[in-house]
Amino acid sequence: MFGEDIVPLWRWKPGSNIAGGDRVAEIRLGQQYLTLALRTDIDGEGDIGFDVAVPCPHDDECTGRAWAPAYSITCLYRALNGDLDDDEGIVCTVHGPNHADDQDDEDTPGLEERDLEAVHG
């Protein structure tokens, strides 16, 4: 999926429990590294894929794990640069999905009025 050039950088982390029982790998690039989880049933039909660990998009001090789908080497590059840190596909093990349907969006009509009502009572 990521090509043979990535194999020398790849290390499985046997016994790691950070991905809910799925296998975990680490890709090291000098002092930087990415943590990946091999997902063996991403769609309920047995298809496999990878998630890459990213910071929680909800709370900078979150102690949970947040995962974003990694479809290609480009996704890994984007994760390494921080370009996936606010991706809509992120799921935090503590806070849930990023941009969940029940969260207000800045463009939601009436949002400003609700904020003012909350402040003024």
Contact map, one row per residue, 1 for C-alpha under 8 A:
1110000000000000000000000000000000000000000000000000000000000000000000110000000000000000000000000000000000000000000000000
1111110000000000000000000000000000000000000000000000000000000000000000011000000000000000000000000000000000000000000000000
1111111000000000000000000000000000000000000000000000000000000000000000001000000000000000000000000000000000000000000000000
0111111000000000000000000000000000000000000000000000000000000000000000000000000000000000000000000000000000000000000000000
0111111100000000000000000000000000000000000000000000000000000000000000000000000000000000000000000000000000000000000000000
0111111111000000000000000000000000000000000000000000000000000000000000000000000000000000000000000000000000000000000000000
0011111111000000000000000000000000000000000000000000000000000000000000000000000000000000000000000000000000000000000000000
0000111111000000000000000000000000000000000000000000000000000000000000000000000000000000000000000000000000000000000000000
0000011111100000000000000011100000000000000000000000000000000000000000000000000000000000000000000000000000000000000000000
0000011111110000000000001111000000000000000000000000000000000000000000000000000000000000000000000000000000000000000000000
0000000011111000000000001110000000000000000000000000000000000000000000000000000000000000000000000000000000000000000000000
0000000001111100000000111100000000000000000000000000000000000000000000000000000000000000000000000000000000000000000000000
0000000000111111000000111100000000000000000000000000000000000000000000000000000000000000000000000000000000000000000000000
0000000000011111000000110000000000000000000000000000000000000000000000000000000000000000000000000000000000000000000000000
0000000000001111100000000000000000000000000000000000000000000000000000000000000000000000000000000000000000000000000000000
0000000000001111111010110000000000000000000000000000000000000000000000000000000000000000000000000000000000000000000000000
0000000000000011111111000000000000000000000000000000000000000000000000000000000000000000000000000000000000000000000000000
0000000000000001111110010000000000000000000000000000000000000000100000000000000000000000000000000000000000000000000000000
0000000000000001111111110000000000001000000000000000000000000000000000000000000000000000000000000000000000000000000000000
0000000000000000111111000000000000000000000000000000000000000000000000000000000000000000000000000000000000000000000000000
0000000000000001111111100000000000000000000000000000000000000000000000000000000000000000000000000000000000000000000000000
0000000000000000101111110000000000001111000000000000000000000000000000000000000000000000000000000000000000000000000000000
0000000000011101001011111000000000001110000000000000000000000000000000000000000000000000000000000000000000000000000000000
0000000000011101011001111100000000111100000000000000000000000000000000000000000000000000000000000000000000000000000000000
0000000001111000000000111110000000111100000000000000000000000000000000000000000000000000000000000000000000000000000000000
0000000001111000000000011111000011110000000000000000000000000000000000000000000000000000000000000000000000000000000000000
0000000011100000000000001111100011110000000000000000000000000000000000000000000000000000000000000000000000000000000000000
0000000011000000000000000111111111000000000000000000000000000000000000000000000000000000000000000000000000000000000000000
0000000010000000000000000011111110000000000000000000000000000000000000000000000000000000000000000000000000000000000000000
0000000000000000000000000001111110000000000000000000000000000000000000000000000000000000000000000000000000000000000000000
0000000000000000000000000001111110000000000000000000000000000000000000000000000000000000000000000000000000000000000000000
0000000000000000000000000001111111000000000000000000000000000000000000000000000100000000000000000000000000000000000000000
0000000000000000000000000111111111100000000000000000000000000000000000000000000100000000000000000000000000000000000000000
0000000000000000000000000111000111110000000000000001100000000000000000000001001100000000000000000000000000000000000000000
0000000000000000000000011110000011111000000000000001100000000000000000000000000000000000000000000000000000000000000000000
0000000000000000000000011110000001111100000000000111100000000000000000000000000000000000000000000000000000000000000000000
0000000000000000001001111000000000111110000000000111100000000000000000000000000000000000000000000000000000000000000000000
0000000000000000000001111000000000011111000000011110000000000000000000000000000000000000000000000000000000000000000000000
0000000000000000000001100000000000001111110000011110000000000000000000000000000000000000000000000000000000000000000000000
0000000000000000000001000000000000000111110001111000000000000000000000000000000000000000000000000000000000000000000000000
0000000000000000000000000000000000000011111111111000000000000000000000000000000000000000000000000000000000000000000000000
0000000000000000000000000000000000000011111111111000000000000000000000000000000000000000000000000000000000000000000000000
0000000000000000000000000000000000000000111111100000000000000000000000000000000000000000000000000000000000000000000000000
0000000000000000000000000000000000000000111111100000000000000000000000000000000000000000000000000000000000000000000000000
0000000000000000000000000000000000000000111111100000000000000000000000000000000000000000000000000000000000000000000000000
0000000000000000000000000000000000000001111111110000000000000000000000000000000000000000000000000000000000000000000000000
0000000000000000000000000000000000000001111111111000000000000000000000000000000000000000000000000000000000000000000000000
0000000000000000000000000000000000000111110001111100000000000000000000000000000000000000000000000000000000000000000000000
0000000000000000000000000000000000000111110000111110000000000000000011100000000000000000000000000000000000000000000000000
0000000000000000000000000000000000011110000000011111000000000000000011100000000000000000000000000000000000000000000000000
0000000000000000000000000000000000011110000000001111100000000000001111000000000000000000000000000000000000000000000000000
0000000000000000000000000000000001111000000000000111110000000000001111000001001000000000000000000000000000000000000000000
0000000000000000000000000000000001111000000000000011111000000000111100000000000000000000000000000000000000000000000000000
0000000000000000000000000000000000000000000000000001111100000000111100000000001000011000010000000000000000000000000000000
0000000000000000000000000000000000000000000000000000111110010000110000000000000000001000000000000000000000000000000000000
0000000000000000000000000000000000000000000000000000011111110101110000000000000000001000000100000000000000000000000000000
0000000000000000000000000000000000000000000000000000001111110000010000000000000000001100010100000100000000000000000000000
0000000000000000000000000000000000000000000000000000000111110100000000000000000000000000000000100100000000000000000000000
0000000000000000000000000000000000000000000000000000000111111100000000000000000000000000000000000000000000000000000000000
0000000000000000000000000000000000000000000000000000001111111100000000000000000000000000000000000000000000000000000000000
0000000000000000000000000000000000000000000000000000000000111110000000000000000000000000000000000000000000000000000000000
0000000000000000000000000000000000000000000000000000000101111111000000000000000000000000000001000000000000000000000000000
0000000000000000000000000000000000000000000000000000000000001111100000000000000000000000000000000000000000000000000000000
0000000000000000000000000000000000000000000000000000000100000111110000000000000000000000000111000000000000000000000000000
0000000000000000010000000000000000000000000000000000111100000011111000000000000000000000000111000000000000000000000000000
0000000000000000000000000000000000000000000000000000111110000001111100000000000000000000011110000000000000000000000000000
0000000000000000000000000000000000000000000000000011110000000000111110000000000000000000011100000000000000000000000000000
0000000000000000000000000000000000000000000000000011110000000000011111000000000000010010111000000000000000000000000000000
0000000000000000000000000000000000000000000000001111000000000000001111100000000000000000110000000000000000000000000000000
0000000000000000000000000000000000000000000000001111000000000000000111111011000000000000000000000000000000000000000000000
1000000000000000000000000000000000000000000000001100000000000000000011111110000000000000000000000000000000000000000000000
1100000000000000000000000000000000000000000000000000000000000000000001111111000000000000000000000000000000000000000000000
0110000000000000000000000000000000000000000000000000000000000000000001111111100000000000000000000000000000000000000000000
0000000000000000000000000000000000000000000000000000000000000000000000111111110000000000000000000000000000000000000000000
0000000000000000000000000000000000000000000000000000000000000000000001111111111000010000000000000000000000000000000000000
0000000000000000000000000000000001000000000000000001000000000000000001011111111100000000000000000000000000000000000000000
0000000000000000000000000000000000000000000000000000000000000000000000001111111110000000000000000000000000000000000000000
0000000000000000000000000000000000000000000000000000000000000000000000000111111111110000000000000000000000000000000000000
0000000000000000000000000000000001000000000000000001010000000000000000000011111111111000000000000000000000000000000000000
0000000000000000000000000000000111000000000000000000000000000000000000000001111111100000000000000000000000000000000000000
0000000000000000000000000000000000000000000000000000000000000000000000000000111111110000000000000000000000000000000000000
0000000000000000000000000000000000000000000000000000000000000000000000000000011111111000000000000000000000000000000000000
0000000000000000000000000000000000000000000000000000000000000000000000000000011111111110000000000000000000000000000000000
0000000000000000000000000000000000000000000000000000010000000000000100000010011011111110000000000000000000000000000000000
0000000000000000000000000000000000000000000000000000011110000000000000000000001001111110000000000000000000000000000000000
0000000000000000000000000000000000000000000000000000000010000000000000000000000000111111010000000100000000000000000000000
0000000000000000000000000000000000000000000000000000000000000000000100000000000000111111110000000100000000000000000000000
0000000000000000000000000000000000000000000000000000000000000000000000000000000000000111110000001110000000000000000000000
0000000000000000000000000000000000000000000000000000000000000000000110000000000000000011111000001100000000000000000000000
0000000000000000000000000000000000000000000000000000010010000000011110000000000000000111111100001100000000000000000000000
0000000000000000000000000000000000000000000000000000000000000000011100000000000000000000111110111100000000000000000000000
0000000000000000000000000000000000000000000000000000000110000001111000000000000000000000011111111100000000000000000000000
0000000000000000000000000000000000000000000000000000000000000001110000000000000000000000001111110000000000000000000000000
0000000000000000000000000000000000000000000000000000000000000101100000000000000000000000000111110000000000000000000000000
0000000000000000000000000000000000000000000000000000000001000000000000000000000000000000001111111000000000000000000000000
0000000000000000000000000000000000000000000000000000000000000000000000000000000000000000001111111101000000000000000000000
0000000000000000000000000000000000000000000000000000000000000000000000000000000000000001111100111111000000000000000000000
0000000000000000000000000000000000000000000000000000000011000000000000000000000000000111111100011111000000000000000000000
0000000000000000000000000000000000000000000000000000000000000000000000000000000000000001000000001111101000000000000000000
0000000000000000000000000000000000000000000000000000000000000000000000000000000000000000000000011111111000000000000000000
0000000000000000000000000000000000000000000000000000000000000000000000000000000000000000000000000011111100000000000000000
0000000000000000000000000000000000000000000000000000000000000000000000000000000000000000000000000001111100000000000000000
0000000000000000000000000000000000000000000000000000000000000000000000000000000000000000000000000011111110000000000000000
0000000000000000000000000000000000000000000000000000000000000000000000000000000000000000000000000000111111010010000000000
0000000000000000000000000000000000000000000000000000000000000000000000000000000000000000000000000000001111110000000000000
0000000000000000000000000000000000000000000000000000000000000000000000000000000000000000000000000000000111110010000000000
0000000000000000000000000000000000000000000000000000000000000000000000000000000000000000000000000000000011111010000000000
0000000000000000000000000000000000000000000000000000000000000000000000000000000000000000000000000000000111111110000000000
0000000000000000000000000000000000000000000000000000000000000000000000000000000000000000000000000000000000111111000000000
0000000000000000000000000000000000000000000000000000000000000000000000000000000000000000000000000000000000011111110000000
0000000000000000000000000000000000000000000000000000000000000000000000000000000000000000000000000000000101111111111000000
0000000000000000000000000000000000000000000000000000000000000000000000000000000000000000000000000000000000001111111100000
0000000000000000000000000000000000000000000000000000000000000000000000000000000000000000000000000000000000000111111110000
0000000000000000000000000000000000000000000000000000000000000000000000000000000000000000000000000000000000000111111111000
0000000000000000000000000000000000000000000000000000000000000000000000000000000000000000000000000000000000000011111111100
0000000000000000000000000000000000000000000000000000000000000000000000000000000000000000000000000000000000000001111111110
0000000000000000000000000000000000000000000000000000000000000000000000000000000000000000000000000000000000000000111111111
0000000000000000000000000000000000000000000000000000000000000000000000000000000000000000000000000000000000000000011111111
0000000000000000000000000000000000000000000000000000000000000000000000000000000000000000000000000000000000000000001111111
0000000000000000000000000000000000000000000000000000000000000000000000000000000000000000000000000000000000000000000111111
0000000000000000000000000000000000000000000000000000000000000000000000000000000000000000000000000000000000000000000011111
